[in-house]
Amino acid sequence: MTRSPARSPRLLLIATMFLVVAGGILLTVPQTPSAPTISAPPLATAPPAHPAATAPSSRATPAGAPAQATASAASTQSASASALPPHGEGVAGDAAIQKSLEDAWPADLAADDEHTLLAAGRGLLRADATGVDRAKWPALFGDPDQVIAPAFSTARFRIQAAIARRDGSPNQAVVHLVWAATDRGGTYTDRRITDWHFTRTSTKGASTWTPQPRT
């Protein structure tokens, strides 16, 4: 009789214990988790390029003479205004007003024509404002005894400056006058402005400047 069968349960027990120990060891060993798969984010779509906003200067007049001329004209007007004397300056300020007129409108008439027109323009203004010598221009003022009384007195009437210039053609002219006076209400005002227009007429080879009625 052999002992092999008697040792079989022992071997089975040893094998079982070995498997239990091996399983416990495996359970105590930390397992490294597999790295998760990372999906790359979708590429961002670049925003469409927008045209740059137009700067205000880009809509201005192109660089050159027009823009410069506008700036120059504005500067000249500002300088002329600042050169005028203050109201009430009196006779001392008349020369500055005369110079301002001459700078603003350069002479464009023959000297004889300019002299004739200035004398006529000054006389017409005085007659119209104060009534003095209206009889010289009956076509303009009518019968001196029938016209309306003058609006200004002669006491403080003064022509401060005057120029004569062409008015669109060689046969048309205008006399531009700046003046001061006291009205019938006693109010004194200087730097009043009046224009008298003239037309050149020819009679028997001689030319004269004829004043036009004021409208």
C-alpha positions as CSV (number, residue, x, y, z in Angstrom):
1,M,0.0,0.0,0.0
2,T,1.4,3.4,-1.2
3,R,1.4,6.9,0.6
4,S,0.7,9.0,-2.5
5,P,-3.0,9.4,-1.9
6,A,-2.2,10.5,1.7
7,R,0.0,13.4,0.5
8,S,-2.6,14.7,-2.1
9,P,-4.7,16.8,0.3
10,R,-1.5,18.4,1.7
11,L,-0.3,19.4,-1.7
12,L,-3.7,20.8,-2.5
13,L,-3.6,22.9,0.7
14,I,-0.1,24.2,-0.1
15,A,-1.1,25.1,-3.6
16,T,-4.2,26.9,-2.3
17,M,-2.2,28.9,0.2
18,F,0.4,29.8,-2.5
19,L,-2.4,31.2,-4.7
20,V,-3.9,33.2,-1.8
21,V,-0.5,34.7,-0.9
22,A,0.2,35.5,-4.6
23,G,-3.2,37.1,-5.0
24,G,-2.7,39.3,-1.9
25,I,0.6,40.5,-3.2
26,L,-0.9,41.4,-6.5
27,L,-3.7,43.4,-4.7
28,T,-1.3,45.4,-2.7
29,V,0.8,46.5,-5.6
30,P,-0.5,49.9,-7.0
31,Q,-1.5,49.8,-10.5
32,T,-0.4,52.7,-12.8
33,P,-3.5,54.0,-14.6
34,S,-3.2,54.2,-18.3
35,A,-3.0,57.8,-19.5
36,P,-6.3,59.0,-20.9
37,T,-6.4,59.9,-24.5
38,I,-6.5,63.7,-24.8
39,S,-8.2,65.1,-27.8
40,A,-6.6,68.2,-29.3
41,P,-9.0,71.2,-29.2
42,P,-10.3,72.3,-32.6
43,L,-8.3,75.1,-34.1
44,A,-9.9,78.5,-33.6
45,T,-10.9,80.1,-36.8
46,A,-9.3,83.6,-37.1
47,P,-11.8,86.4,-37.3
48,P,-12.1,88.0,-40.7
49,A,-9.9,91.0,-41.1
50,H,-11.9,94.3,-41.1
51,P,-10.8,97.3,-43.0
52,A,-9.4,100.0,-40.8
53,A,-11.7,102.9,-40.0
54,T,-11.2,105.8,-42.2
55,A,-9.6,108.6,-40.3
56,P,-11.2,112.0,-40.5
57,S,-8.1,113.4,-42.2
58,S,-8.4,111.0,-45.0
59,R,-11.7,112.5,-46.0
60,A,-10.3,116.0,-46.1
61,T,-9.3,117.9,-49.2
62,P,-6.2,116.2,-50.7
63,A,-3.0,117.8,-49.8
64,G,-2.1,120.7,-52.0
65,A,-3.2,124.2,-53.0
66,P,-7.0,124.1,-52.3
67,A,-6.5,123.2,-48.6
68,Q,-3.7,125.6,-48.2
69,A,-5.7,128.3,-49.9
70,T,-8.6,127.8,-47.5
71,A,-6.4,128.0,-44.5
72,S,-4.6,131.0,-45.9
73,A,-8.0,132.8,-46.6
74,A,-9.2,132.1,-43.1
75,S,-6.0,133.3,-41.6
76,T,-6.1,136.5,-43.7
77,Q,-9.7,137.2,-42.7
78,S,-8.9,136.7,-39.0
79,A,-5.9,138.9,-39.3
80,S,-7.9,141.6,-41.0
81,A,-10.6,141.5,-38.3
82,S,-8.1,141.7,-35.5
83,A,-6.4,144.7,-37.2
84,L,-9.6,146.8,-37.1
85,P,-9.8,149.4,-34.4
86,P,-12.4,149.0,-31.7
87,H,-15.7,150.8,-32.1
88,G,-15.6,154.4,-30.9
89,E,-11.9,154.8,-31.6
90,G,-12.6,158.0,-33.5
91,V,-10.5,159.6,-36.2
92,A,-7.4,157.8,-34.9
93,G,-8.8,154.4,-36.1
94,D,-9.8,155.5,-39.6
95,A,-6.3,154.8,-41.2
96,A,-6.5,151.2,-40.0
97,I,-9.9,150.7,-41.6
98,Q,-8.7,152.3,-44.9
99,K,-5.7,149.9,-44.9
100,S,-7.9,146.9,-44.2
101,L,-10.1,147.8,-47.2
102,E,-7.1,148.2,-49.5
103,D,-5.6,144.9,-48.4
104,A,-8.9,143.1,-48.9
105,W,-9.5,144.5,-52.4
106,P,-6.4,145.4,-54.3
107,A,-6.8,148.3,-56.7
108,D,-8.0,147.4,-60.3
109,L,-9.0,150.7,-61.8
110,A,-7.0,153.5,-63.5
111,A,-6.0,156.2,-61.1
112,D,-8.2,158.9,-62.8
113,D,-11.3,156.6,-62.7
114,E,-10.7,155.7,-59.1
115,H,-10.3,159.4,-58.1
116,T,-13.5,160.3,-59.9
117,L,-15.5,157.5,-58.4
118,L,-14.3,158.2,-54.9
119,A,-15.3,161.8,-55.1
120,A,-18.7,160.9,-56.5
121,G,-19.3,158.2,-53.9
122,R,-18.4,160.4,-51.0
123,G,-20.7,163.2,-52.2
124,L,-23.6,160.7,-52.8
125,L,-23.2,159.2,-49.3
126,R,-23.2,162.6,-47.7
127,A,-26.3,163.8,-49.7
128,D,-28.2,160.6,-48.9
129,A,-27.4,160.5,-45.2
130,T,-27.5,164.2,-44.3
131,G,-29.4,165.9,-47.2
132,V,-26.5,168.1,-48.1
133,D,-26.2,168.9,-51.9
134,R,-28.9,166.5,-53.0
135,A,-29.8,168.9,-55.8
136,K,-26.7,167.7,-57.6
137,W,-28.3,164.4,-58.3
138,P,-32.0,165.1,-59.1
139,A,-32.3,161.7,-60.9
140,L,-31.5,160.0,-57.6
141,F,-33.0,162.2,-54.9
142,G,-35.7,164.1,-56.8
143,D,-36.9,167.5,-55.7
144,P,-34.9,168.5,-52.5
145,D,-38.0,170.2,-51.1
146,Q,-40.1,167.1,-51.5
147,V,-37.9,164.3,-50.2
148,I,-38.0,162.8,-46.8
149,A,-35.9,164.5,-44.1
150,P,-32.4,163.1,-43.8
151,A,-31.9,160.4,-41.2
152,F,-28.5,161.7,-39.9
153,S,-27.2,165.1,-38.8
154,T,-24.1,166.7,-40.2
155,A,-22.7,167.3,-36.8
156,R,-20.8,164.0,-36.4
157,F,-21.0,162.7,-39.9
158,R,-17.6,161.3,-41.0
159,I,-16.5,159.0,-43.8
160,Q,-13.9,156.7,-42.2
161,A,-12.7,154.9,-45.3
162,A,-13.5,154.4,-49.0
163,I,-12.3,152.5,-52.0
164,A,-13.5,152.2,-55.6
165,R,-13.2,148.9,-57.5
166,R,-14.5,147.2,-60.6
167,D,-17.8,145.5,-60.3
168,G,-17.7,142.6,-62.6
169,S,-16.6,144.4,-65.8
170,P,-14.5,147.4,-66.9
171,N,-17.7,149.4,-67.3
172,Q,-19.1,148.7,-63.9
173,A,-17.7,149.9,-60.6
174,V,-18.6,150.1,-56.9
175,V,-17.6,152.6,-54.3
176,H,-17.4,150.9,-50.9
177,L,-17.7,153.3,-47.9
178,V,-17.3,153.0,-44.2
179,W,-18.7,155.9,-42.2
180,A,-20.0,157.2,-38.8
181,A,-22.9,159.5,-37.9
182,T,-25.5,160.4,-35.3
183,D,-29.0,159.6,-36.2
184,R,-32.1,161.7,-35.5
185,G,-32.6,159.8,-32.2
186,G,-29.1,160.9,-31.0
187,T,-27.5,157.5,-31.3
188,Y,-23.9,157.6,-32.7
189,T,-22.7,154.6,-34.6
190,D,-19.4,154.1,-36.5
191,R,-18.3,151.6,-39.1
192,R,-21.5,151.8,-41.0
193,I,-21.2,150.4,-44.6
194,T,-22.7,151.7,-47.8
195,D,-22.0,150.7,-51.4
196,W,-22.7,153.0,-54.4
197,H,-22.7,151.4,-57.9
198,F,-21.7,153.1,-61.1
199,T,-21.9,152.5,-64.8
200,R,-19.5,154.0,-67.4
201,T,-21.4,155.8,-70.2
202,S,-19.9,157.5,-73.2
203,T,-21.3,160.7,-74.8
204,K,-19.6,162.3,-77.8
205,G,-16.4,160.4,-77.2
206,A,-16.2,161.3,-73.5
207,S,-16.9,158.7,-70.8
208,T,-18.5,159.4,-67.5
209,W,-19.4,157.3,-64.5
210,T,-23.2,157.4,-63.8
211,P,-24.4,156.4,-60.3
212,Q,-27.2,153.8,-60.2
213,P,-30.2,154.2,-57.9
214,R,-29.9,152.3,-54.7
215,T,-32.3,149.4,-54.3
